[in-house]
Amino acid sequence: MSTLEANIRNNKTSGELKIIRQQGNVPGIVYGGSERNQSVSVSIKVLKNLMEQENFLSKIIKLKVDGKEESVLPKDISFDVITDEPIHIDFLRVVKGSSIIIEIPVKFINNEKSPGLKRGGVLNIVRRKVELKCPSENIPSELIVDLDGVDIGHSFKISSIKLPENVIPTITGRDFVIATVAAPTVIKEPEKTAEAAEGEEGAEGSTDAQEAAAAPKDGADEKGGAEAEKKDAGKKDEGKKPQSEKK
């Protein structure tokens, strides 16, 4: 479990909050349980390192406030719209015996062992997180979906995921879908065999031969053209009178 140092803050104005941030700290608040809300500040550098860890918002951490440790759950982080730096964080006290409603991320494993995905199927993720009601001392960090042996058409519902004891989904009354392995959107054509390729080449050759046979020969074109010219010339000569007949 990670530990985060925090200091009590007593600022009352927005100007004082600005100074806290300029000093490299992030204002925050600790709430929940029977104790009153506590205003704190934490190092932005340490906080960002923790935020880079997987599933930070679903993991309990130890918050050390002026030497006193308590278990808390990071609930909400506000970010600057320009710099995208964290500017405020809320911590929920984790009290034994209480229940917490929290979104738990879903993790998919053994993708490479899925026959459906190997054949081009697509993992269609319906829910990347599932909201659960958990005992404070039994909060899962993630929900595991095992794709080993899964084929196209298979669907994962909440009932197919093993939940820790006394952990229940907040959606009740229906067995909702987490993910499916769907058929590929583009079906690949099977590769042509050598025999099929040769058959196509033979068909193309036959077509070329037929076109060549149907086309007139160059010599025949010239001979036919010459005979046509002679006939035309003869007809023209018949239409002319001999020179001796002219008066």
C-alpha positions in Angstrom: 0.0 0.0 0.0 1.4 3.4 -1.0 1.9 6.2 1.6 1.4 9.9 0.9 2.5 12.7 3.2 0.0 15.5 3.8 0.0 18.8 5.7 -2.9 20.5 7.4 -3.8 23.7 5.7 -5.8 26.6 7.2 -6.1 28.9 4.2 -9.3 31.0 3.8 -8.8 32.9 0.5 -8.2 32.0 -3.1 -4.9 34.0 -2.9 -3.7 31.6 -0.2 -4.6 28.6 -2.3 -2.6 30.1 -5.2 0.4 30.4 -2.9 0.1 26.7 -1.9 0.1 25.7 -5.5 3.1 28.0 -6.3 5.0 26.2 -3.6 4.6 22.9 -5.4 1.6 21.5 -3.4 -1.9 20.4 -4.3 -4.8 21.4 -2.0 -7.1 18.6 -0.9 -9.8 17.5 1.5 -10.3 14.3 3.5 -13.9 13.5 4.3 -16.1 10.6 5.4 -16.5 8.6 8.5 -17.4 10.0 11.9 -14.6 12.6 11.9 -15.0 16.1 10.5 -13.6 17.1 7.1 -9.9 17.9 7.1 -8.3 20.4 4.6 -4.8 19.2 3.6 -2.2 19.7 1.0 0.2 17.2 -0.7 3.3 17.4 -2.8 2.4 17.7 -6.5 5.5 15.7 -7.4 4.7 12.8 -5.2 1.0 12.9 -6.1 1.8 12.7 -9.9 4.1 9.8 -9.3 1.3 7.9 -7.6 -1.2 8.9 -10.3 1.0 7.2 -12.9 0.5 3.9 -11.1 -2.2 1.6 -12.6 -5.7 2.0 -11.2 -4.7 4.9 -8.8 -8.4 5.9 -8.2 -9.4 2.4 -7.1 -6.6 1.7 -4.7 -6.5 2.4 -1.0 -3.5 4.4 0.2 -2.1 5.5 3.6 -2.4 9.2 4.1 -0.1 10.5 6.8 -1.4 13.8 8.2 1.0 15.4 10.7 2.2 12.0 11.8 -1.2 10.3 12.0 -2.0 7.6 9.4 -5.4 6.8 8.0 -6.6 4.7 5.1 -8.1 6.7 2.3 -9.4 6.3 -1.2 -8.6 8.9 -3.9 -12.0 9.9 -5.2 -11.8 12.9 -7.4 -9.0 15.0 -9.0 -9.4 18.4 -10.6 -7.0 19.5 -13.3 -6.0 22.9 -14.7 -7.7 23.3 -18.1 -4.5 24.9 -19.6 -1.6 23.1 -18.0 -3.4 19.8 -17.2 -1.7 19.8 -13.8 -3.7 18.5 -10.7 -5.0 21.5 -8.7 -7.3 19.7 -6.1 -7.9 16.2 -4.8 -10.5 14.6 -2.6 -9.8 11.6 -0.3 -12.5 9.4 1.2 -11.8 7.9 4.6 -12.0 4.1 4.5 -13.8 3.0 7.7 -13.9 -0.7 8.7 -17.4 -2.2 8.5 -18.6 0.4 6.0 -19.4 -0.1 2.3 -18.0 2.0 -0.6 -19.4 2.4 -4.1 -16.5 2.6 -6.5 -15.8 2.1 -10.2 -13.4 -0.8 -10.7 -11.4 -1.1 -14.1 -11.7 -4.3 -16.2 -8.5 -6.0 -17.3 -8.4 -8.4 -20.3 -5.8 -11.1 -20.3 -4.6 -13.9 -22.7 -5.6 -12.1 -25.8 -3.0 -14.1 -27.8 -4.7 -17.4 -26.7 -8.1 -16.6 -28.1 -9.0 -18.6 -31.2 -11.6 -16.0 -32.2 -9.1 -13.1 -32.1 -6.5 -15.2 -34.0 -9.0 -15.6 -36.8 -9.5 -11.9 -37.1 -12.3 -11.4 -34.5 -12.6 -8.1 -32.7 -12.8 -7.6 -28.9 -15.7 -5.3 -28.4 -15.4 -3.8 -24.9 -18.8 -2.6 -23.7 -17.6 -1.5 -20.2 -14.1 -0.6 -19.3 -15.2 0.0 -15.6 -17.9 -1.5 -13.5 -19.4 0.2 -10.5 -19.4 -2.0 -7.5 -20.5 -1.8 -3.9 -17.6 -3.1 -1.8 -16.9 -3.6 1.9 -14.2 -1.1 2.8 -11.7 -3.9 3.7 -12.3 -5.9 0.5 -12.0 -3.6 -2.5 -10.7 -5.3 -5.7 -8.1 -3.3 -7.7 -9.4 -4.7 -11.0 -11.8 -7.2 -12.6 -10.2 -9.9 -14.7 -11.6 -11.2 -18.0 -9.7 -14.3 -19.3 -9.8 -14.6 -23.1 -8.0 -18.0 -23.2 -9.9 -20.4 -25.6 -12.6 -17.8 -26.4 -14.1 -17.9 -29.9 -16.1 -15.5 -32.1 -19.6 -15.0 -30.8 -18.7 -15.3 -27.1 -19.9 -12.7 -24.7 -18.8 -11.9 -21.1 -21.4 -10.9 -18.7 -21.0 -9.7 -15.1 -22.1 -13.1 -13.9 -19.1 -14.7 -15.7 -16.6 -12.6 -13.6 -15.6 -13.8 -10.2 -16.2 -11.1 -7.6 -14.7 -11.0 -4.1 -16.9 -11.9 -1.2 -19.7 -9.4 -0.5 -18.8 -7.4 -3.5 -21.9 -6.7 -5.7 -22.6 -4.6 -8.8 -24.7 -1.5 -8.3 -26.7 -2.5 -11.4 -29.1 -5.1 -10.3 -31.9 -7.0 -12.0 -30.1 -7.9 -15.2 -26.9 -9.7 -16.2 -25.3 -6.9 -18.2 -22.6 -7.4 -20.8 -18.9 -6.5 -20.2 -17.5 -7.4 -23.6 -18.0 -9.6 -26.7 -15.7 -11.3 -29.3 -17.3 -10.2 -32.5 -16.8 -11.3 -36.1 -14.4 -9.3 -38.2 -15.9 -6.3 -40.0 -13.8 -7.1 -43.1 -13.6 -10.7 -44.3 -10.3 -11.6 -46.0 -10.6 -13.5 -49.3 -8.8 -16.9 -49.2 -5.5 -17.0 -50.9 -5.5 -18.6 -54.4 -3.8 -21.9 -54.9 -1.2 -22.5 -57.6 -3.7 -24.6 -59.7 -6.3 -21.8 -59.6 -3.8 -19.2 -60.6 -2.7 -21.4 -63.6 -6.3 -21.9 -64.6 -6.9 -18.2 -64.7 -3.8 -17.7 -66.8 -5.0 -20.4 -69.3 -8.4 -18.7 -69.6 -6.7 -15.4 -70.3 -4.5 -17.0 -73.0 -7.6 -18.6 -74.7 -9.4 -15.2 -74.8 -6.4 -13.5 -76.3 -6.3 -16.3 -79.0 -9.9 -15.8 -79.8 -9.6 -12.0 -80.2 -6.5 -12.5 -82.4 -8.4 -15.0 -84.7 -11.4 -12.6 -85.0 -9.2 -9.7 -86.0 -8.5 -9.3 -89.8 -5.0 -9.9 -91.1 -2.9 -7.0 -92.2 -2.3 -8.5 -95.7 -6.0 -9.2 -96.2 -6.8 -5.6 -95.3 -4.4 -4.3 -98.0 -5.6 -6.8 -100.7 -9.3 -6.0 -100.0 -8.6 -2.3 -100.0 -6.8 -2.6 -103.4 -9.6 -4.5 -105.0 -12.2 -2.0 -103.7 -10.2 0.8 -105.3 -10.1 -0.9 -108.7 -13.8 -1.5 -108.7 -14.4 2.2 -107.9 -12.0 3.3 -110.7 -13.8 1.1 -113.2 -17.2 2.5 -112.4 -15.8 6.0 -112.8 -14.3 5.1 -116.3 -17.7 3.7 -117.4 -19.4 7.0 -116.6 -16.9 9.0 -118.9 -17.4 9.3 -122.7 -14.4 8.6 -125.1 -12.6 11.6 -126.4 -13.5 10.8 -130.1 -17.2 11.2 -129.4 -16.9 14.8 -128.3 -18.0 17.2 -131.0 
